[in-house]
Amino acid sequence: MYDQTRAQQPADRPSDSAGQGGTGPQALLPSDGRAEIARRLGHAVNTFADSPREALEEAEGAFDAATAQLADALAERRRVLHAGWADLDPETRSAELRFALREYREITGRLLRV
């Protein structure tokens, strides 16, 4: 079957799943950050029966950490994407511009599906 997205992939750019074992898009948060947030949230759930208020405060802290890390990761992703196309001549670098557009579309779509 014809894959239009793959056909438009510039030869010098890695595919979306490169470096990830071929499974889905790149994670937005680093794995150590995700693991720590999951640990904190799990601890909050497990201690809720004994100390509900403290558990909710811990869950809120985990949520705050996740949103802060997500905001930082998205800002960095935007910075890198913008730096990759901002100074290119649109006439001679349409493949790089197409790649950047696909990246913006992919990450924005992921945000809309959350």
PyMOL commands that set and color helices and strands:
alter all, ss='L'
color gray80, all
select helices_A, chain A and resi 4-7+31-47+52-85+94-113
alter helices_A, ss='H'
color red, helices_A
deselect
rebuild
show_as cartoon
